[in-house]
Amino acid sequence: MSGQKNSSKPGVVFSAILGGCGNTVSHAYAAFFGKGVSYVVDSAFHANNFVAQNMPSTSVGLPSGALWYDTSNIVHRVP
C-alpha cells in the first residue's frame, strides 16, 4: 500500500492500493489508484479516471475479455 491516508479493512486479502490518497480497500481481488476512490465491484481495477492508449482497432486475434475500439472510437470488449 502506498500513497497517503489509504487503508485496508481487516481480513481483506489479494487487494492493493497502488497510490493516491484517501482510498479504502474493503473487498478481495480489487486494486485502487486515485483520490477517495470507492469500491464498485469485486475483481476490478478502480480509479478516478482511466486512459487507455494504443488500443487495437479490431478484435481479430484478441483473447476473450480484451478491449478494442472501432472506427467511431467506441470501446468494445471481446466476448
N, C-alpha and C positions, 0 to 999 in steps of 0.2 A: 504494500500500500504506500503510495507516495502522494505528494501534494500537501494541502493544509486542511485541517478540521474535517478530515474524512473519517468514517467509522464503519465498523462491521458488527452486525448483530451477533450475539453469542451462538455458536453452533453452525454458522454458515460456512460451508466448505466449497472448494472448487470455484471461487469467485475472486475478482480482482478489481481494485481501483487503480487505474493507470496514471492518474494525476488529477489536478484540478482542486476544487475547494467545496466543502460542504456536501459531499456525496455520502450516501449510506448504502452499503450492500446489505440486503436483507433476504436474499434468495440465492440458492446454489446455481452454479453454471452461468453466471452473469458477469459482465465486465462493464465498468463505468469510466467515463472521462468527461470532464467539464466542470460546471459550477451548479450545485444544487440539483443534480440530476435525480429524477425519481424513477423507481422501479416500474417497469411496464409489463415485462413478460420474462419467464424463465428462459435460460439458454439463449441469451441475446446480448448484443453489444448496445449499450445505452450512451447517448451523447446529446449535447445541446444542438449541435449541427453536425452534419456528416457530408463530406465532399469526397466523391469518388472520381478519380481521373484515369484516363487511358482505358476506359471500359471497351470491351469488344462491341462491334456494331452488328453482330449477327450471333445467333445461338448455335451455329454449326460447330460441332466438335466440343461444345462445352458440357461439363458434367451437370447432373441434376442439382438444382439449388444455386447455380451460378447466375450472376446478374449481367445483363447486356442492354443496350439501348437501340431503338430503331431510328429511322431517318427523321422522325419528328422529335427526337431526343426524349422519348418516353422510355423509362426503365422497365425492364421485364425480368422475371425470374424463370429460369429453365425449370419446367415441371419435373 
